[in-house]
Each structure stands twice: as C-alpha cells, then as structure tokens.
Amino acid sequence: MTPAEQAIDNITAILNKYADQMDLLDIIDIVDSLRVLLENATGDGNK
C-alpha cells in the first residue's frame, strides 16, 4: 500500500467514526475528492 493509499485509509476511518453527524452530500463530496487525490497521486487518473 502506497503512502497516499494509507493516508486515504486513515482519513476514511476517521470519517466513518463521524459519518452519523455529517450530511450525506458532504460525505459523498469528501470521498469523491479523496478518489481524485488518490488517482492523481498514483497516476491512475491519466487513463
């Protein structure tokens, strides 16, 4: 697992702890932003 993937796993774990207190659209926006970040960090977004 790359450092970027590990960081995203850590962030996702934290978000899961507080998901009940957040709006669904905010969670979707955060997860989508993390996906974009991971794609850019690993080069998968260039396909």
Buried (B, 14 or more C-beta within 10 A) or exposed (E): EEEBEEBBEEBEEEBEEEBEEEEEEEBEEBBEEBEEBBBEBEEEEEE
